[in-house]
């Protein structure tokens, strides 16, 4: 999500959430219990809309070209009336035979449309490939089931020929302080670091052109076919980027984020001027002496290693004013036991507590004997108003109510702008502790000992501007869809939720504002691990102002029986989920279609992350079968 690369992109699209797979998680089947679901409302039944790998295996196939597909499938895909409809139905019938009682959850599908793959080059330049568009339209026409239309165009490469041409123009590329970001890698897939700092780029023009061509053709369908489209998801993951995408999600140095293009810098100054009106007001907030807004530069340098002209140039993962205290804990507990708590003290004073309920697949890989990835924890501490000097951070595990076991101590420095030598601050006595359980294993990942933190009040303003860039681009693209017959069809984002991952620096993505209500654009989120069945997502959702959502990608990352799966779906439906999409491998006449299979597909032959068990549980629900 060459022909195989489109679905590989879709495979990799979840892999960023799969750092959630590699570091984020699960807290047991406690989803929403005890919550007042006041936001739940009556609406259409929850639509199950698996995303089937039909693009590379069918839609993009060339007529007459060599293919691993059976001859009858090749004909169905590429013949005069070729489409993916037969492959969609063949795949879905394995979950639920056509015409059977749908039960509480109608079964449809998600149709991904890789926008930059809709072009071909001819002597006149890049033109829309009408054959591909026609196959997509006929897929909707010839499939009776409802669908979610996924207008897909993100930084994950699809190996579309047009992508290579667009990547030659720096105006299409996101920029760090060091200039445009070259193509990167995420495991076996390429990353095109596309810019969205401006809509006046050829990249945006091509996205718009492809969308208009596709929707223009779709809107010529009869009204009953158009009505099958129950939702449109916009672009896929849209967030800011950084070098070393595969391993750069965390808090490591050096700190490099986007976007520092000339258009973005000018936009940041306008953003500040709109909020502060007069430069004197901004100076009072920042403790700075800018003569005008034109003097303001986005923060881009590290005071630890680089000379600064002004302190407001400083930036790192913590300069916005908080730092994480995070790690993992394993302690053997009886089945169904509530998660343990980690308590954090600063200078002997209680600073907060957090549950041990976030997934750490990296820990489980290193310690498979734990049998559970849900060992992670994290608590963010605000240091903006702390006195400068050396502070002591003590971490305890609450094994049983009121009984604390020490996990470790870190000393950190809150620094002033002059980098004065910090001195140890007064300490209060720590609470009484108990001996550790013999099964206890733990590690504190953050903060590192002797870490130094600097607060720069310009940094949260910079991050707020970067978040607004994400929102503005989504709204622009939403406006393009609104020019079609799908203006009245619900439109959704397709966003990751970094806060479910204890080792991610969410500010690198600057995605937070796009998770809030955005007018007529509805919330669409990719949920993995604990976010699917635990409290991580549901508790956040209860505090947000949304009144419904779509689950654009879904995988619990663990085996789950039919009854547990049923409860999870019921709770999502009760909470307001309108559709739920999960990856499924295409099957033709009961047999897997040859392709690069998605590691996270729910499939009876995929043992990764309990995917085979999850498939059978979903199948049992769809066919009203008790295991």
Buried (B, 14 or more C-beta within 10 A) or exposed (E): BEBBBBBBBBBBBBBBBBBBBBBBBBBBBBBBEEBEBEBBEEEEEBBBBBBBBBBBBBBBBEEEEEBEBBEEBBBBBBEEEBBBBBBBBBBBBBBBEEEEEBEEBBBBBBBBBBBBBBBBEEEEEBBBBEBBBBBBBBBBBBBEBBBBBBBBBBBBBBBBEBBEBBBEEEBBBBBBBEEBBEBBEBEEBBBBBBBBBBBEBBBBEBBBBBBBBBBBBBEEBEEEBBEBBBBBBBBBBBBBBBBEBBEBBBBEEBBBBBBBBEBBBEBBBEBBBEEBEEBEEBBEEBEBEBEEBEEBBBBBBBBEEEEBEBBBBBBBBBBBBBBBBBBBBBBEBEEEEEBBBBBBBBBEEEBBBBBBBBBBBBBBEEBEEBEBBBBBBBBBBEBEEBEBBBBBBBBBBBBEEEBBBBBEEBBBBBBEBEEEEBEEBEBEEBBEEBEBBEEBBBBBBBBEEEBBBBBBBBBBBBBBBBBBBBBBBBBBBBEBBEEBBBEEBBBBBBBBBBBBBBBBBBBBBBBBBBBEEBEEBBBBBBBBBBBBBBBBBBEBBBEEEBEBBBBBBBBBBBBBBBBBBBBBBBBBBBBBBBBBBBBBBBBBEEEBBBBBBBBBBBBBEBEBBBBBBBBBBBBBBBEEEEE
